[in-house]
Amino acid sequence: MIRAKITPKKFFPNNLIAWKSTLRSAEKSLDLDNRDMLDSSVAGDTKFAASKRGSFFQEAPRLGNQFSGDLFLQSYLKRVLPYEVLQEIFPDLQHFGHRVATDIYSMGRECELQPPKLEQFDAWGKRVDNIQTCQGWRQLHDVSAEEGLISIPYERKYGQWSRIYQAAKLFMFSPSSGLYSCPLAMTDGAAKSIELSNMTEKLSVLKDAYSHLTSRDPKKFWTSGQWMTERKGGSDVANGTETIAVPQDDDTYRLYGYKWFSSATDADMTLTLGRVQNPDGSTVPGTKGITMFYMQTHNEDGKLNNIEVQRLKNKLGTRQLPTAELLLHGSQAYKMSDEGRGVPCISDMLTITRFHNSIVAAGVMRRIMSLAQDYCLRRSVFGKLLVEHPLHMQTLAKIEVETRAAFLLSMEVARLLGKQDCNEASDVETQLLRLLTPITKLYTAKQAMQVTSEGLESFGGQGYIEDTGLPGLMRDAQVLWLFVSISLKKKMIPILLTC
Ligand SMILES: Cc1cc2nc3c(=O)[nH]c(=O)nc-3n(C[C@H](O)[C@H](O)[C@H](O)COP(=O)(O)OP(=O)(O)OC[C@H]3O[C@@H](n4cnc5c(N)ncnc54)[C@H](O)[C@@H]3O)c2cc1C
């Protein structure tokens, strides 16, 4: 077979001619248009007068009460919770469902529009490393405390059902929260780690931190970071951790290292990993050399705890969230796990942050669905409303099923976690929680990307327009698969295949 050499001219000969003639006629018509405009403006009848812009304006999709409008959420709670518990928490959920569609939504939007900034030096050249956040971000801190978004499962007012109550609130909160859901996930993870740590009795700083993390008082409430990822590894922290912890005479440590991805850099405290330095200056390599540390981000004088913020990351999404590269140069820290037991100790924390990740994924799916469902009642194409087009509704139905599945799976993790919190989980339930948490995290994260992408399509061109607030949902969903370590993806696949 003889193959002709393909050149642009050979391949598109007609198109080139057509393209040139289109250009020529466009130039001509431009001349004509200019002439018309001159002529008509002289005549006092401009072609683009305000009266000729048209009278049709598409109604925007409306965000209603995210509790009373979500019958699936309500029916789940009715099915799972004892009657008295639901009766008691119902008014709060109803009220919160309204807030996430009104004032909390506005705070979240402000965070999207005014992302954090880093002021590294003051006017006189002094290093300050001040992360400036908008008012909405700071208000969300107070809202999180007042609404008990972290405290609910630790108060245990409703025993094992407290986690489901918290999960229902987080589910509604996260897509309105301007990514404040991220520091909350790490805060909850830190509270759980401290609760389970065998160092808590010994160290009053840990007890004190716990009372801040689980407080409902905005003035007392703290958030926590989790600074694990270093340049060499995020999923493989066992080999990636280069931070060195130098023991001090007073039982504290000084940390030296470079934390490559640190979200919620404006947090009050953090949990982090390092390798304790032996008297001869050596450290133990691999998993067995890793210890978990607790540290506060600021000293008592309000200055940073020997932390330099190198820069804020320029990210695809989650721009509301201050994610930074941090240099630790002698930061004071306390050992939180036994020496070399840092990796097993993180697993408690990861269970919580992965649970949050799944709830956030289910929440963003629900949000795009509830907006898409509202929009199909407002938008007409080809002479009828979208809701009257079977193919459109078939597409929405498909992603509604995915959304419900993600919700049920995530709530099952919440249910098991609630039992574990209260020491009421059987051995099987404990094992199931271990298995289900990373699978749910991975699966719902992948679903969230697909559902938000498909969901955006249902708004046509408007789904791509920033000031509708819609594209951010997809950008932010993109991060969910890699938050909180991704190596499990590879570890879980063989397990899933044998199920
Ligand atoms: C917006 C944002 C915020 C973040 N915030 C924080 C934070 O607050 N704290 C923090 O500690 N980290 C944070 N991270 C970092 C995040 O946790 C890591 O990026 C993530 O764990 C992946 O690590 P890595 O970047 O080193 O990628 P790598 O681990 O280098 O992964 C690269 C590739 O290798 C694959 N891979 C990984 N493990 C295996 C395996 N076992 N088998 C086969 N393939 C594998 C992965 O699937 C991936 O495709 C944040 C990241 C982002 C994007």
PDBQT file of the ligand as one rigid body, heavy atoms in Angstrom, charges set to zero:
ROOT
HETATM    1  C1  LIG A 501      -4.480  20.199  48.233  1.00  0.00    +0.000 C 
HETATM    2  C2  LIG A 501      -3.638  19.241  48.977  1.00  0.00    +0.000 A 
HETATM    3  C3  LIG A 501      -3.559  19.331  50.358  1.00  0.00    +0.000 A 
HETATM    4  C4  LIG A 501      -2.759  18.445  51.073  1.00  0.00    +0.000 A 
HETATM    5  N1  LIG A 501      -2.682  18.585  52.428  1.00  0.00    +0.000 NA
HETATM    6  C5  LIG A 501      -1.872  17.764  53.136  1.00  0.00    +0.000 A 
HETATM    7  C6  LIG A 501      -1.723  17.916  54.547  1.00  0.00    +0.000 A 
HETATM    8  O1  LIG A 501      -2.342  18.761  55.168  1.00  0.00    +0.000 OA
HETATM    9  N2  LIG A 501      -0.888  17.089  55.196  1.00  0.00    +0.000 N 
HETATM   10  C7  LIG A 501      -0.188  16.119  54.554  1.00  0.00    +0.000 A 
HETATM   11  O2  LIG A 501       0.550  15.392  55.210  1.00  0.00    +0.000 OA
HETATM   12  N3  LIG A 501      -0.301  15.945  53.213  1.00  0.00    +0.000 NA
HETATM   13  C8  LIG A 501      -1.122  16.745  52.495  1.00  0.00    +0.000 A 
HETATM   14  N4  LIG A 501      -1.237  16.584  51.130  1.00  0.00    +0.000 N 
HETATM   15  C9  LIG A 501      -0.411  15.606  50.465  1.00  0.00    +0.000 C 
HETATM   16  C10 LIG A 501      -1.123  14.327  50.086  1.00  0.00    +0.000 C 
HETATM   17  O3  LIG A 501      -1.519  13.613  51.241  1.00  0.00    +0.000 OA
HETATM   18  C11 LIG A 501      -0.144  13.552  49.219  1.00  0.00    +0.000 C 
HETATM   19  O4  LIG A 501       0.042  14.295  48.026  1.00  0.00    +0.000 OA
HETATM   20  C12 LIG A 501      -0.632  12.173  48.924  1.00  0.00    +0.000 C 
HETATM   21  O5  LIG A 501      -0.577  11.382  50.074  1.00  0.00    +0.000 OA
HETATM   22  C13 LIG A 501       0.221  11.533  47.824  1.00  0.00    +0.000 C 
HETATM   23  O6  LIG A 501       1.571  11.564  48.134  1.00  0.00    +0.000 OA
HETATM   24  P1  LIG A 501       2.630  12.066  47.055  1.00  0.00    +0.000 P 
HETATM   25  O7  LIG A 501       2.211  13.421  46.592  1.00  0.00    +0.000 OA
HETATM   26  O8  LIG A 501       3.978  11.959  47.673  1.00  0.00    +0.000 OA
HETATM   27  O9  LIG A 501       2.473  11.090  45.831  1.00  0.00    +0.000 OA
HETATM   28  P2  LIG A 501       3.210   9.692  45.643  1.00  0.00    +0.000 P 
HETATM   29  O10 LIG A 501       3.060   8.892  46.885  1.00  0.00    +0.000 OA
HETATM   30  O11 LIG A 501       4.574   9.938  45.136  1.00  0.00    +0.000 OA
HETATM   31  O12 LIG A 501       2.317   9.049  44.496  1.00  0.00    +0.000 OA
HETATM   32  C14 LIG A 501       2.644   9.139  43.109  1.00  0.00    +0.000 C 
HETATM   33  C15 LIG A 501       1.947   8.014  42.352  1.00  0.00    +0.000 C 
HETATM   34  O13 LIG A 501       2.370   6.771  42.883  1.00  0.00    +0.000 OA
HETATM   35  C16 LIG A 501       1.263   5.918  43.095  1.00  0.00    +0.000 C 
HETATM   36  N5  LIG A 501       1.491   5.053  44.277  1.00  0.00    +0.000 N 
HETATM   37  C17 LIG A 501       1.582   5.417  45.568  1.00  0.00    +0.000 A 
HETATM   38  N6  LIG A 501       1.747   4.334  46.348  1.00  0.00    +0.000 NA
HETATM   39  C18 LIG A 501       1.756   3.246  45.537  1.00  0.00    +0.000 A 
HETATM   40  C19 LIG A 501       1.884   1.828  45.731  1.00  0.00    +0.000 A 
HETATM   41  N7  LIG A 501       2.009   1.300  46.955  1.00  0.00    +0.000 N 
HETATM   42  N8  LIG A 501       1.850   1.016  44.642  1.00  0.00    +0.000 NA
HETATM   43  C20 LIG A 501       1.727   1.538  43.389  1.00  0.00    +0.000 A 
HETATM   44  N9  LIG A 501       1.585   2.867  43.145  1.00  0.00    +0.000 NA
HETATM   45  C21 LIG A 501       1.608   3.705  44.189  1.00  0.00    +0.000 A 
HETATM   46  C22 LIG A 501       0.112   6.865  43.371  1.00  0.00    +0.000 C 
HETATM   47  O14 LIG A 501      -1.146   6.257  43.048  1.00  0.00    +0.000 OA
HETATM   48  C23 LIG A 501       0.422   8.041  42.483  1.00  0.00    +0.000 C 
HETATM   49  O15 LIG A 501      -0.178   7.817  41.229  1.00  0.00    +0.000 OA
HETATM   50  C24 LIG A 501      -2.037  17.443  50.400  1.00  0.00    +0.000 A 
HETATM   51  C25 LIG A 501      -2.119  17.339  49.005  1.00  0.00    +0.000 A 
HETATM   52  C26 LIG A 501      -2.903  18.225  48.306  1.00  0.00    +0.000 A 
HETATM   53  C27 LIG A 501      -2.957  18.121  46.810  1.00  0.00    +0.000 C 
ENDROOT
TORSDOF 0
